[in-house]
Amino acid sequence: MPAVVVLPGWTQDAAASAVSIDNFTFTPQTLTVKVGTTVTWTNKDDIPHGIASDNNAFRRSKALDTGDKFAFTFTTPGTYKYFCYVHPHMTARSWCSQLAASAMA
């Protein structure tokens, strides 16, 4: 299952915090970021997709047409499961570590 892992104190570039939606799949399957990082999802499919958290941990995106983007900043440790609300079989998971949060304090 795709994942975003949030860790403390290492340098990353914009590509490291990007998720593409293509062919009904979130890519990369695993993404590692630190607390405070904004992850941006970009729809590269030719049909709409939408991002939603299964426990409302972050706001739901609008329906994303081709080329549209949605961003969320991971600021709280925990597990974030998300999915495409247009195609619920598309799922992913994000992890934020306690260590990362305390390192940002």
C-alpha positions as CSV (number, residue, x, y, z in Angstrom):
1,M,0.0,0.0,0.0
2,P,1.4,3.5,-0.8
3,A,2.7,5.4,2.1
4,V,4.1,8.8,3.2
5,V,6.6,8.4,6.0
6,V,7.4,11.6,7.9
7,L,10.9,11.7,9.5
8,P,12.9,14.5,11.2
9,G,15.7,16.6,9.9
10,W,16.8,15.7,6.4
11,T,16.9,17.7,3.2
12,Q,14.4,17.1,0.5
13,D,13.4,18.6,-2.8
14,A,10.0,19.3,-4.3
15,A,10.1,16.0,-6.2
16,A,10.4,14.1,-2.9
17,S,7.1,15.6,-1.7
18,A,5.1,14.9,-4.9
19,V,2.5,12.2,-5.6
20,S,1.2,11.6,-9.0
21,I,-2.1,10.1,-9.8
22,D,-1.9,8.1,-13.0
23,N,-3.6,5.0,-14.3
24,F,-5.8,4.8,-11.2
25,T,-2.6,4.6,-9.0
26,F,-0.9,6.9,-6.5
27,T,2.9,7.1,-7.3
28,P,5.3,6.7,-5.6
29,Q,3.9,3.8,-3.5
30,T,6.0,5.0,-0.5
31,L,7.0,8.6,0.1
32,T,9.2,9.7,3.1
33,V,9.0,13.3,4.3
34,K,9.6,15.2,7.5
35,V,6.9,16.8,9.7
36,G,6.1,20.2,8.2
37,T,6.4,19.1,4.6
38,T,3.7,19.9,2.1
39,V,2.9,16.9,-0.1
40,T,1.3,17.8,-3.4
41,W,-0.8,15.3,-5.4
42,T,-1.1,15.9,-9.2
43,N,-3.7,14.3,-11.3
44,K,-2.0,13.0,-14.5
45,D,-5.0,10.8,-15.5
46,D,-7.5,11.9,-18.2
47,I,-10.4,11.5,-15.8
48,P,-11.2,13.2,-12.5
49,H,-9.9,12.0,-9.1
50,G,-10.3,13.3,-5.6
51,I,-8.2,12.9,-2.4
52,A,-9.9,12.3,1.0
53,S,-8.7,11.0,4.4
54,D,-10.6,8.0,5.7
55,N,-10.8,9.7,9.2
56,N,-11.1,13.3,8.1
57,A,-7.5,14.0,9.2
58,F,-7.2,16.5,6.3
59,R,-9.8,18.4,4.2
60,R,-11.1,16.7,1.1
61,S,-9.9,18.0,-2.2
62,K,-12.1,19.2,-4.9
63,A,-12.5,16.8,-7.9
64,L,-9.1,17.1,-9.7
65,D,-9.2,17.3,-13.5
66,T,-6.1,16.5,-15.5
67,G,-3.2,18.7,-14.3
68,D,-5.0,19.8,-11.2
69,K,-3.2,19.7,-7.8
70,F,-4.1,19.2,-4.1
71,A,-1.6,19.9,-1.3
72,F,-1.6,19.0,2.4
73,T,1.1,19.8,5.0
74,F,1.8,17.0,7.5
75,T,2.1,18.8,10.9
76,T,0.9,16.1,13.4
77,P,2.3,12.7,14.0
78,G,0.0,9.7,13.3
79,T,-1.2,7.5,10.5
80,Y,-3.0,9.1,7.6
81,K,-5.0,6.8,5.3
82,Y,-6.3,8.4,2.1
83,F,-8.1,7.4,-1.0
84,C,-9.7,8.6,-4.2
85,Y,-13.3,9.4,-3.3
86,V,-14.3,9.1,-7.0
87,H,-12.7,5.6,-7.2
88,P,-12.6,4.2,-3.6
89,H,-10.4,1.2,-4.6
90,M,-7.5,3.7,-4.9
91,T,-6.0,3.8,-1.4
92,A,-2.8,4.9,0.2
93,R,-1.4,5.5,3.7
94,S,0.9,8.2,5.3
95,W,2.9,7.9,8.5
96,C,4.1,10.8,10.7
97,S,6.5,9.8,13.5
98,Q,6.4,11.2,17.1
99,L,10.2,11.7,16.8
100,A,9.7,14.0,13.8
101,A,7.2,16.1,15.6
102,S,9.4,16.6,18.7
103,A,12.4,17.4,16.5
104,M,10.4,20.3,15.0
105,A,9.5,21.7,18.5
